[in-house]
Amino acid sequence: MAKEYFKINVSKYDSSKDFFVYRPASLGNAKNNAVMFIMQSYVEKFANKFKEVNECLVFWPEEFEIPEFVSERHAVVKCKHPRLSYCQFFKGNGITYYPEKEDVEFVGGAYISPKAKIGEGAVIMPDVYISGETTIGRNAYIGLGTKIMGEVIIGDDFVIRENCVIGSDSITTDRDENGKVATMPQFGRVVIGDDVHISSNCIVCRGAIDDTVICDGARIGSQNLISHNNHIGENAIIITSASLMGSATLGKNSTISGNSVLRNQVTVGDNCIVGMGSVVTKNVPSGTVVKGNPAK
C-alpha cells in the first residue's frame, strides 16, 4: 500500500466529488488518491496520465478544457497558476512533513534510531545521526558529524566522509500575484546505490515528490550540493563545489568539474565532461564536452 502523508477530502475543492487524497504525486509517477498539478505546456503530452489513476485532486490550467475522462475520475480545480495552487494546497491544509523527533540510542558516540536498518561491517564515527527510516547495506563507512535523516535507502560499500547531510529539505516555491512565497513540503526519498563515495561537507536533498537518486559507483567530491529530484548516473563523478539544481540529471560515466552549476531540469547525457566553473543552462547530448558560462 502506498504511503499516506495526509488525509484531505476533496469536496472542499470540488463539491461534486467526495473522496480523500493522501499523498502528492508527479506526472511521471502518478498515483491513486494523490494531489497533482499539470502546467499549460504539459497538457497535450501528459493529460493521458490521468487515465492511469483514480480519485486524484488535480490543479488544471484555466486555458484548457478539462477532458471528460479527467473530470469523471478526478476532482479538478481550474486555476491561473496550477503550480502555485498546488503549493498553496499544503499551506492551506497545514501540511509540512518536517522530520519527526524520535528517540535514539547513543552508540559509540553516534545517535542512531533503533528503527534504523544497518548492515554488517558498518563503521560509524562519533557525532553521526541516523534516523529510523534509514536503511544502509553492508560495509558502510560514515564519517564524523554526518546526518542521515528521513527516508534514505543506501546500498553496500557506501563511504561518506565528515559533516555531510543526507535527506535534508531543499526548497520548492512559487509566488502569488503580490509576490508572497508559497512553499511546497518535500516528500521524496534519497536512494543511493552500491559503491558510492561522498566526500566531506556535501548536502544531498531528498526529492520534492519523487526521489533523489545516486546510482552505483558514483563519486561525489567535497562541498557539493545535490538538490531535490537529481538523478546521478552510474560511475558519474562530481568534483568539488558543484551545484546541481532541482530535477537535474547527470548521465552515467560523466564528469562535472569543480565550481560548476547545472540549472534545474537540465540533463547532461552519458560520457560527458563539464569544464571547471561552467554554468549549464541547456541539455547536453551524450559524448559531449562543454565549458564556459553559459556552457557550450
C-alpha positions, 0 to 999 in steps of 0.5 A: 500500500502506498504511503499516506502523508495526509488525509484531505477530502476533496469536496472542499475543492470540488463539491461534486466529488467526495473522496480523500487524497493522501499523498502528492504525486508527479506526472511521471509517477502518478498515483491513486488518491494523490494531489497533482498539478499539470502546467499549460505546456504539459497538457497535450503530452501528459493529460493521458496520465490521468487515465492511469489513476483514480480519485486524484485532486488535480490543479488544471490550467484555466486555458484548457478544457478539462477532458471528460475522462479527467473530470469523471475520475478526478476532482479538478480545480481550474486555476491561473497558476496550477503550480502555485495552487498546488503549493498553496494546497499544503499551506492551506491544509497545514501540511509540512512533513518536517522530520519527526523527533524520535528517540535514539540510542547513543552508540559509540558516540553516534545517535542512531534510531533503533528503527534504523536498518544497518548492515554488517561491517558498518563503521560509524564515527562519533557525532553521526545521526541516523534516523529510523527510516534509514536503511544502509547495506553492508560495509558502510563507512560514515564519517564524523558529524554526518546526518542521515535523516528521513527516508534514505535507502543506501546500498553496500560499500557506501563511504561518506566522509565528515559533516555531510547531510543526507535527506535534508529539505531543499526548497520548492516555491512559487509566488502569488500575484503580490509576490508572497512565497508559497512553499511546497513540503518535500516528500521524496526519498534519497536512494543511493546505490552500491559503491558510492563515495561522498566526500566531506561537507556535501548536502544531498536533498531528498526529492520534492515528490519523487526521489533523489537518486545516486546510482552505483559507483558514483563519486561525489567530491567535497562541498557539493550540493545535490538538490531535490529530484537529481538523478546521478548516473552510474560511475558519474563523478562530481568534483568539488563545489558543484551545484546541481539544481532541482530535477537535474540529471547527470548521465552515467560515466560523466564528469562535472568539474569543480565550481560548476552549476547545472540549472534545474531540469537540465540533463547532461547525457552519458560520457560527458565532461563539464569544464571547471566553473561552467554554468549549464543552462541547456541539455547536453547530448551524450559524448559531449564536452562543454565549458564556459558560462553559459556552457557550450 
